[in-house]
Amino acid sequence: MDILIKTAEQIDGIRKSSQLAGETLRYIEPFIKEGVSTEYLDSMIHQYMVERGAIPATLNYNGFPKSCCISLNEVVCHGIPSAKTILKNGDILNVDVTTILDGYFGDTSKMFTVGDVTEEALKLIRVTKQCLNLGIQQVFPGNYFGNIGYFINRYATSQGFSVVYEFCGHGVGVEFHEEPQVDHAARKNSGPKMKPGMIFTIEPMINEGKPRVKVDQHDGWTARTVDDKLSAQFEHTLLVTETGVEVLTDVFGEHPVS
């Protein structure tokens, strides 16, 4: 497995693209409310990126028809924005954006809520965000990639939830998807070791019920939980530094550089 070590120039470009991806999620938040279609949110995201000189990476990627993924409730990932999908009170949704800016990729996603959300849904979101945080804590030179998934899975299952294993994080920056594969459930001290200059995503998908997913046969993209229970996801793009980690898509200052 050949994991690309990014140059200083590449890191700078990926950092700028990642910041724009994070800013895109911050921009769209006020528009996420009851009665709004997911297609409208997609059009706003598309316009925001393009006006800043970026290209939405998902648009026409392997035939994907929209500029972002919006996954509601039981949709685990790859939800296709639609004029027919109208946000309603109690919905939870993941918005996943990837920017291409000056040829470099930045990839991030987060959860949003609409109106009055159940306590169980809020717990799922809290646990999923903490899963991402625990994964980020495992990013430092010399550590094994498997420890990311080991600690995510241990915590998620301790809270009564399950970890989707059919999708994973991935190297990113020069291409949309690069080596390595970053599993969110893994054996301790397994996989390759991290080195400074590696850039990849951690993006745990945590399910309320069973971990398996079913992909919509009609559109070939939308992945739902097999039992139609809720799913949540958070994602950041991460750089392994000489001493720890820089969360490149963090525009809220939640993760100081270590």
C-alpha positions as CSV (number, residue, x, y, z in Angstrom):
1,M,0.0,0.0,0.0
2,D,1.5,3.3,-1.2
3,I,0.4,6.2,1.0
4,L,1.3,9.5,-0.5
5,I,3.4,11.8,1.7
6,K,2.4,15.3,0.7
7,T,4.9,18.1,0.0
8,A,4.7,21.5,1.7
9,E,3.1,23.0,-1.4
10,Q,0.5,20.2,-1.6
11,I,-0.3,20.6,2.1
12,D,-0.8,24.3,1.7
13,G,-3.2,23.8,-1.2
14,I,-5.1,21.0,0.6
15,R,-5.3,23.2,3.7
16,K,-7.0,26.0,1.7
17,S,-9.4,23.7,0.1
18,S,-10.2,22.0,3.4
19,Q,-10.9,25.4,5.0
20,L,-13.3,26.2,2.2
21,A,-15.1,22.9,2.7
22,G,-15.5,23.7,6.4
23,E,-16.7,27.2,5.7
24,T,-19.2,25.8,3.3
25,L,-20.8,23.8,6.1
26,R,-20.8,26.9,8.3
27,Y,-22.5,28.9,5.5
28,I,-25.3,26.4,4.9
29,E,-26.4,25.9,8.5
30,P,-28.9,28.9,8.7
31,F,-30.7,27.5,5.6
32,I,-31.3,24.1,7.2
33,K,-34.9,24.4,8.5
34,E,-38.4,22.9,8.2
35,G,-40.0,23.2,4.7
36,V,-36.7,23.5,2.8
37,S,-35.8,21.0,0.1
38,T,-32.5,19.2,0.0
39,E,-32.1,20.3,-3.6
40,Y,-32.3,23.9,-2.5
41,L,-29.5,23.3,0.0
42,D,-27.5,21.7,-2.7
43,S,-27.9,24.6,-5.1
44,M,-26.8,27.0,-2.3
45,I,-23.7,24.9,-1.6
46,H,-22.9,24.7,-5.3
47,Q,-23.2,28.5,-5.7
48,Y,-21.1,29.1,-2.6
49,M,-18.2,26.9,-3.8
50,V,-18.2,28.1,-7.4
51,E,-18.2,31.8,-6.4
52,R,-15.0,31.1,-4.4
53,G,-13.3,29.5,-7.3
54,A,-13.9,25.9,-6.3
55,I,-15.5,22.9,-8.0
56,P,-17.9,20.5,-6.1
57,A,-16.0,17.2,-6.2
58,T,-19.1,15.0,-6.0
59,L,-20.8,16.6,-9.1
60,N,-20.6,13.9,-11.8
61,Y,-18.2,11.8,-9.7
62,N,-18.9,8.3,-11.0
63,G,-22.2,9.6,-12.2
64,F,-23.3,11.2,-8.9
65,P,-25.7,14.0,-10.0
66,K,-25.4,16.6,-7.2
67,S,-22.8,19.0,-5.6
68,C,-23.0,17.4,-2.1
69,C,-24.4,14.5,-0.3
70,I,-27.4,15.1,2.1
71,S,-28.4,12.0,4.2
72,L,-31.5,12.2,6.3
73,N,-32.5,10.0,9.3
74,E,-32.0,6.4,8.2
75,V,-29.8,7.3,5.3
76,V,-26.2,6.4,6.2
77,C,-24.4,8.2,3.4
78,H,-24.5,9.3,-0.3
79,G,-28.0,10.7,-0.1
80,I,-28.9,12.5,-3.3
81,P,-30.4,16.0,-2.8
82,S,-33.9,16.2,-4.3
83,A,-36.7,18.7,-4.8
84,K,-39.0,16.0,-3.4
85,T,-37.1,15.7,-0.1
86,I,-38.5,18.4,2.2
87,L,-37.0,18.8,5.6
88,K,-39.5,18.3,8.4
89,N,-39.6,18.8,12.2
90,G,-37.6,16.1,14.0
91,D,-35.3,15.3,11.1
92,I,-31.5,14.7,11.5
93,L,-29.3,15.1,8.5
94,N,-25.7,14.8,7.5
95,V,-24.3,17.3,4.9
96,D,-21.1,16.0,3.2
97,V,-19.1,18.4,1.1
98,T,-15.9,18.0,-0.9
99,T,-14.2,21.0,-2.6
100,I,-11.7,21.0,-5.3
101,L,-9.7,24.3,-5.1
102,D,-6.8,24.9,-7.4
103,G,-6.7,21.1,-7.9
104,Y,-6.7,20.2,-4.2
105,F,-9.4,18.3,-2.3
106,G,-10.9,19.1,1.1
107,D,-13.6,16.7,2.5
108,T,-15.8,17.2,5.6
109,S,-19.3,16.5,6.9
110,K,-21.4,17.2,10.0
111,M,-24.8,16.6,11.4
112,F,-27.7,19.1,11.6
113,T,-31.1,19.0,13.3
114,V,-34.5,20.3,12.3
115,G,-36.8,21.6,15.0
116,D,-37.6,19.2,17.9
117,V,-35.4,16.1,17.8
118,T,-35.8,13.1,20.0
119,E,-33.4,12.5,22.9
120,E,-32.3,9.2,21.3
121,A,-31.4,11.0,18.1
122,L,-29.5,13.7,20.0
123,K,-27.6,11.0,21.9
124,L,-26.7,9.3,18.6
125,I,-25.3,12.6,17.3
126,R,-23.3,13.3,20.4
127,V,-21.8,9.8,20.5
128,T,-20.9,10.0,16.7
129,K,-19.2,13.3,17.2
130,Q,-17.2,11.9,20.1
131,C,-16.3,8.9,18.0
132,L,-14.7,11.3,15.5
133,N,-12.9,13.1,18.3
134,L,-11.6,9.8,19.7
135,G,-10.4,8.9,16.2
136,I,-8.6,12.2,15.9
137,Q,-6.8,11.7,19.2
138,Q,-5.2,8.6,17.6
139,V,-3.6,10.6,14.8
140,F,0.1,11.1,15.5
141,P,3.4,9.9,13.9
142,G,4.2,6.2,14.5
143,N,0.7,5.2,15.5
144,Y,-1.2,2.4,13.7
145,F,-4.2,3.3,11.5
146,G,-6.1,0.5,13.1
147,N,-6.1,2.2,16.4
148,I,-8.5,4.9,14.9
149,G,-11.2,2.2,14.3
150,Y,-10.4,0.3,17.5
151,F,-11.2,3.2,19.8
152,I,-14.1,4.4,17.7
153,N,-15.7,1.0,17.7
154,R,-15.1,0.4,21.4
155,Y,-16.8,3.7,22.4
156,A,-19.7,3.4,20.0
157,T,-20.6,-0.1,21.1
158,S,-20.3,0.9,24.8
159,Q,-23.0,3.4,24.1
160,G,-25.3,0.9,22.6
161,F,-24.7,1.8,18.9
162,S,-23.0,0.0,16.0
163,V,-20.3,1.1,13.6
164,V,-20.8,0.9,9.8
165,Y,-18.0,-1.2,8.3
166,E,-19.1,-1.1,4.7
167,F,-17.8,2.4,4.2
168,C,-14.6,3.9,5.5
169,G,-12.3,7.0,5.6
170,H,-9.6,7.4,3.0
171,G,-6.6,9.3,1.9
172,V,-7.4,12.6,0.2
173,G,-5.9,15.8,-1.1
174,V,-4.4,15.2,-4.5
175,E,-7.2,12.9,-5.4
176,F,-10.7,12.5,-4.1
177,H,-10.0,9.0,-2.8
178,E,-6.4,7.8,-2.1
179,E,-4.7,5.2,0.1
180,P,-5.0,4.3,2.9
181,Q,-8.4,2.9,3.7
182,V,-9.3,4.2,7.2
183,D,-11.6,1.7,8.9
184,H,-13.9,2.8,11.7
185,A,-13.9,-0.7,13.3
186,A,-10.4,-2.4,13.5
187,R,-8.1,-4.5,15.5
188,K,-5.8,-2.7,17.9
189,N,-2.3,-1.9,16.5
190,S,-3.3,-3.1,13.0
191,G,-2.6,-1.6,9.6
192,P,0.2,0.7,8.4
193,K,1.8,3.3,10.6
194,M,1.2,7.1,10.3
195,K,3.9,9.4,9.0
196,P,4.1,13.2,8.9
197,G,2.7,14.5,5.7
198,M,-0.1,11.9,5.3
199,I,-3.6,13.4,4.8
200,F,-6.8,11.4,5.2
201,T,-10.3,11.5,6.4
202,I,-11.9,10.0,9.5
203,E,-15.7,9.8,9.0
204,P,-17.4,7.4,11.3
205,M,-21.0,6.4,10.5
206,I,-22.7,5.2,13.6
207,N,-26.1,3.4,13.6
208,E,-28.8,3.3,16.1
209,G,-29.5,-0.4,15.3
210,K,-27.6,-2.9,13.1
211,P,-24.4,-1.9,11.3
212,R,-25.3,-3.1,7.9
213,V,-26.5,-0.9,5.0
214,K,-28.6,-1.4,1.9
215,V,-27.9,0.6,-1.2
216,D,-31.0,1.9,-3.2
217,Q,-31.2,-0.2,-6.4
218,H,-33.1,2.6,-8.2
219,D,-30.4,5.3,-7.9
220,G,-27.3,3.1,-7.0
221,W,-26.1,5.6,-4.4
222,T,-28.4,6.1,-1.4
223,A,-27.2,3.8,1.5
224,R,-29.7,3.2,4.2
225,T,-29.7,1.2,7.5
226,V,-31.0,-2.3,7.0
227,D,-33.5,-1.9,9.8
228,D,-34.5,1.7,8.9
229,K,-33.2,3.0,12.3
230,L,-31.2,6.3,12.5
231,S,-27.6,6.9,11.4
232,A,-25.2,9.7,12.0
233,Q,-21.8,10.8,10.7
234,F,-19.1,13.4,11.2
235,E,-16.0,13.8,9.1
236,H,-12.8,15.8,9.0
237,T,-9.7,15.9,6.8
238,L,-6.6,15.4,8.9
239,L,-2.8,16.1,8.4
240,V,-0.3,14.0,10.4
241,T,2.2,16.6,11.6
242,E,5.7,16.1,13.1
243,T,4.2,16.1,16.6
244,G,0.5,15.1,16.2
245,V,-2.4,16.2,14.0
246,E,-3.8,19.3,12.3
247,V,-7.6,19.1,11.6
248,L,-7.6,20.9,8.2
249,T,-11.4,21.2,7.9
250,D,-11.9,22.6,11.4
251,V,-13.2,26.1,11.0
252,F,-14.7,26.3,14.5
253,G,-11.4,26.0,16.5
254,E,-12.5,22.7,18.1
255,H,-9.2,20.9,17.5
256,P,-6.0,22.9,18.2
257,V,-3.0,21.7,16.2
258,S,-1.0,19.2,18.3
